[in-house]
Amino acid sequence: MKVNGTLINYFYHCKRQCWLHGNRINLEDNSEDVKIGKAIHEVKKQSNKTTEISIDNVKIDKLTEEYLTEVKKSDADIDAAKWQTLLYLKVLRDKGIERKGKLEFVEKNKSTSTIIVELDDKRLTELQGVIKEIEALLLEEEAPKVINKPKCKKCAYFEYCYI
C-alpha cells in the first residue's frame, strides 16, 4: 500500500491504528467522529467549488493559488495533521506545484483555528524518513501493542483493541 495522508496522520496519532488501517482492517464506518468529519467535508464541498482534489493517492480538501488547505474536525492532534498536510505538499511539489499548507480546524480545543505549514528541505527529509518507517511498519507480521491512552476511547478501533 502506498503511504497516503490517512496513514501519515494515523502514524503520528497511533502506530497500531496506522498498522490496522494499512493492513485493510477498517472499522471507521462505525465511528461517530469519522462520520462527523465526513459531514464537515460534505458541507465544505457544497459551499465551495474548489474542494477535494484527488492527486495520485491523496485527496486534498482545497487548493488555491497560495494554499493547499486541509480541513480537520478538531485540533486534538495538530502534529498528525501537520505531517499529513506536509505529505500533500510533497505530492504537489513532485508535480511541480509549490504551495503553502493551511490547516483549518472546525472545532478548536486550543487557541487557534488556522495553522500555516511549509515544506522546507529539513521537513522533506524528515517526511521521507517517516514514509519509510510507515512502509516498514505495514510489513510487520503483527500490529503494535495497544498504547492505552485517554484518546483511545474516541478511536474508531477502540472495540478492536479493547473488547
C-alpha positions as CSV (number, residue, x, y, z in Angstrom):
1,M,0.0,0.0,0.0
2,K,1.3,3.4,-1.0
3,V,1.6,5.8,2.0
4,N,-1.3,8.3,2.0
5,G,-2.4,11.1,4.2
6,T,-4.5,8.9,6.4
7,L,-1.6,6.6,7.1
8,I,0.7,9.6,7.9
9,N,-2.0,11.0,10.3
10,Y,-2.5,7.6,12.0
11,F,1.3,7.1,12.3
12,Y,1.6,10.2,14.4
13,H,-1.6,9.5,16.2
14,C,-1.1,5.8,17.0
15,K,1.1,3.3,15.2
16,R,-1.3,0.5,15.9
17,Q,-4.1,2.4,14.2
18,C,-1.8,3.0,11.3
19,W,-0.9,-0.7,11.0
20,L,-4.5,-1.8,11.2
21,H,-5.7,0.7,8.6
22,G,-2.7,0.0,6.4
23,N,-3.4,-3.7,6.6
24,R,-7.0,-3.1,5.5
25,I,-8.7,-3.6,8.8
26,N,-11.2,-0.7,8.6
27,L,-13.5,0.0,11.5
28,E,-14.1,3.6,10.7
29,D,-17.6,3.1,9.3
30,N,-18.8,2.6,12.9
31,S,-17.2,5.8,14.3
32,E,-19.3,8.9,15.1
33,D,-16.2,11.1,14.9
34,V,-15.3,9.8,11.4
35,K,-19.0,10.4,10.3
36,I,-18.8,13.9,11.7
37,G,-15.5,14.5,9.8
38,K,-17.1,13.3,6.6
39,A,-20.1,15.5,7.1
40,I,-17.9,18.5,7.6
41,H,-16.1,17.8,4.3
42,E,-19.5,17.4,2.5
43,V,-20.7,20.8,3.8
44,K,-17.4,22.4,2.7
45,K,-17.7,20.7,-0.7
46,Q,-21.3,22.1,-1.2
47,S,-20.3,25.7,-0.2
48,N,-17.1,25.9,-2.2
49,K,-16.3,24.9,-5.8
50,T,-12.6,24.4,-5.2
51,T,-12.8,21.4,-2.9
52,E,-11.4,17.9,-2.7
53,I,-8.9,17.2,-5.4
54,S,-7.5,13.7,-5.9
55,I,-3.9,13.5,-7.0
56,D,-2.2,10.2,-7.0
57,N,-3.0,8.5,-3.7
58,V,-4.1,11.6,-1.8
59,K,-7.3,13.8,-1.5
60,I,-6.7,17.5,-1.0
61,D,-9.5,19.4,0.6
62,K,-8.9,22.7,-1.1
63,L,-6.3,24.2,-3.4
64,T,-5.9,27.9,-4.2
65,E,-3.2,29.9,-5.8
66,E,-1.4,30.3,-2.5
67,Y,-2.5,27.4,-0.2
68,L,-3.3,23.8,0.0
69,T,-5.9,23.7,2.7
70,E,-6.7,20.6,4.9
71,V,-9.8,20.8,7.0
72,K,-10.0,18.9,10.3
73,K,-12.8,18.4,12.7
74,S,-10.7,19.3,15.7
75,D,-7.2,20.4,16.7
76,A,-6.8,17.4,19.1
77,D,-3.7,16.1,17.2
78,I,-2.1,19.1,15.4
79,D,1.2,17.3,14.8
80,A,-0.5,14.4,12.9
81,A,-2.5,17.0,10.8
82,K,0.7,19.0,10.1
83,W,2.5,15.9,8.7
84,Q,-0.5,14.8,6.7
85,T,-0.5,18.3,5.1
86,L,3.2,18.1,4.5
87,L,2.8,14.9,2.6
88,Y,0.2,16.6,0.4
89,L,2.6,19.5,-0.2
90,K,5.2,16.9,-1.2
91,V,2.8,15.3,-3.7
92,L,2.1,18.7,-5.2
93,R,5.8,19.6,-5.3
94,D,6.5,16.3,-7.1
95,K,4.1,17.5,-9.8
96,G,5.8,20.9,-10.0
97,I,3.3,22.8,-7.9
98,E,4.5,24.8,-4.9
99,R,2.1,25.9,-2.2
100,K,2.0,26.6,1.5
101,G,-0.2,24.4,3.6
102,K,-3.1,25.7,5.7
103,L,-4.8,23.7,8.4
104,E,-8.3,24.7,9.3
105,F,-9.9,23.4,12.5
106,V,-13.7,23.4,12.8
107,E,-13.8,22.6,16.5
108,K,-10.8,24.1,18.3
109,N,-9.7,23.0,21.7
110,K,-6.5,25.1,21.7
111,S,-6.0,28.7,20.8
112,T,-6.0,28.8,17.0
113,S,-8.4,27.7,14.2
114,T,-5.8,28.1,11.4
115,I,-2.1,27.0,11.1
116,I,0.3,27.6,8.2
117,V,2.9,24.9,7.4
118,E,5.6,24.9,4.8
119,L,7.6,22.1,3.2
120,D,11.2,23.0,3.6
121,D,14.3,20.8,3.0
122,K,14.5,19.7,6.6
123,R,10.9,18.7,6.8
124,L,11.1,17.0,3.4
125,T,14.0,14.8,4.6
126,E,12.1,14.0,7.8
127,L,8.9,13.2,5.9
128,Q,10.8,10.8,3.6
129,G,12.1,9.0,6.7
130,V,8.6,8.8,8.1
131,I,7.3,7.3,4.9
132,K,10.0,4.6,5.1
133,E,9.1,3.9,8.7
134,I,5.4,3.5,7.8
135,E,6.3,1.2,4.9
136,A,8.3,-0.9,7.3
137,L,5.6,-0.8,9.9
138,L,3.0,-2.1,7.5
139,L,5.2,-5.1,6.6
140,E,5.3,-6.2,10.3
141,E,3.5,-9.5,11.0
142,E,1.6,-8.2,14.0
143,A,0.1,-4.9,15.0
144,P,2.0,-2.8,17.6
145,K,0.8,-3.0,21.2
146,V,-2.1,-1.0,22.4
147,I,-1.0,2.4,23.6
148,N,-3.7,2.6,26.3
149,K,-4.1,6.4,26.4
150,P,-7.2,8.5,27.1
151,K,-7.5,9.3,23.3
152,C,-8.1,5.6,22.7
153,K,-11.7,5.9,24.0
154,K,-12.7,8.0,20.9
155,C,-10.8,5.9,18.4
156,A,-12.7,4.0,15.7
157,Y,-10.5,1.0,16.6
158,F,-11.4,1.0,20.3
159,E,-13.5,-2.1,20.1
160,Y,-10.8,-3.9,18.2
161,C,-8.1,-3.1,20.7
162,Y,-10.1,-3.4,24.0
163,I,-13.1,-5.7,23.5
